[in-house]
Amino acid sequence: MRSVAEQLERVLAIAVTPPPVRTAISEAQGLLCAEEVVASSALPAFDQAAVDGYAVRSVDVAIAAEGHPVVLPVVGEIEAGARTPHRLQPNQTVYVATGAALPTLADAVVPRSHTQGGGARVSVIKPVESGSYVRRTGEDVQPGDVAVRLGAFIGAAQVGLLAAVGRDKVLVHPRPRLSIISVGDELVDVARTPGPGQVYDVNSFALAAAARDAGADATRIGIAPSDPRRLRELVEARLLVSEVVLISGAAGGRSAELVVEALADLGTLDLTRVAMQPGSAQGFGLLGTDRVPTFLLPANPVSALVVFEVVVRPLIRIMLGRANPYRRTVMARCLEPITSPPGRRQFLRGQLMRDDEDEYLVHVLGGSGTHLLASLAEANCLVLIDEETTAVPVGHEVPVSFLAQRA
């Protein structure tokens, strides 16, 4: 029986990061930047008002007070986006909207709350220092600054910054294309009513969701035909448009052997037992002329999702350009005793929480039953019990790996 570490090493040894692609910034969210984006101009591009108010020379209002206001003539108005330049003379003011360019010689903005009156003349009742309520040219980004760094995760702020420095496209590590196929004569689509002995095709939906959560561009193919020739044709077609292929329901027993036989001329699939629970029965190989990583996963939904989490997800993260492909892991005190079979690494569903002292606690959900999908839906972590540990008393610490965070 192969260890989890050995199986993971075999899979990650073939990991290849696809070449970067240039994409619209609206499509770059969630990807890693594959270039250093250098700003060619300043941000802001000009001195602009940070609030609605009156552009002034700060020296002209230095003695302003509520009992002794400084009265200035209002000689114009500048809206955001106005292109006509204005020049301010000493002891004058111009009304400016938020985001509007400051007139020449103005070095501050007096907020409307610091004034009285308005119209042709305005009374300033509080002084402002030079630079007050002004967004200075280049105070955010200077020409030549790196706006978005190589390897940075592109989130909402990065998309906004790319737009702010005038970039409509950016070089990124693309999402790997992943195809999910289910096999099994007992399967029916969720749109149909199962007959005697039939069950819904759960895995293609669950694995597609897990793949998208990992960052892949996932395509759910659904239930494959049982005829070997048609199955081979389907898989061969998906190999041409995929970086990873998942086939669930064919990890062990006769069903796995039939799939391996049907795909034999496309490459070699290694059927093996991995020392883990759940998901011991697995298959992996490289198929097609492009040697596409192809996985055979268990029919049981919990087992399939755990194998995906442990073995497939790290491969996807590396293909996305991630330096660390693994989930965050912390130590937590268990709230109930745990038993584990010797020689196998166990992955238990758990609910991670914090106590009053902000220490991690974990409650195991559903025991070791691999058919209990509802408990996995409630879990926010996997409890990791190593191969040498057969019993964990209450209150002892165990490593736990975060699953997708809920809002």
Protein Blocks (a to p, Z undefined) as FASTA:
>chain_A
ZZfklmmmmmmmmpccdddddddfklmgoiacfbdcddfbdcdfbdcdfbdcddddfklm
mmgcfklccddddfbdcdehiabdcdddehiacdddehiacdehiabdcdfklpghehjb
ccdfbdcdehiapacehklbcghiafbaghiacdfklmmmmmmnopabdcdddddddddd
dedjkbccfkbccdehiacdfklmmmmmmmmmnopacddebjadfblklmmmmmmmmmmm
ccbdcdehilgcjklmmmmmmmmmnoccddddddddehkbccdddedjkopacddddfbl
klmmmmmmmmmmmmmmmmnopablcdcddddddfbdcdddehiacdddddddddfkopac
dddehijafklmmlmmmpcbdcdddfklmbdcehiacddddddddZZ
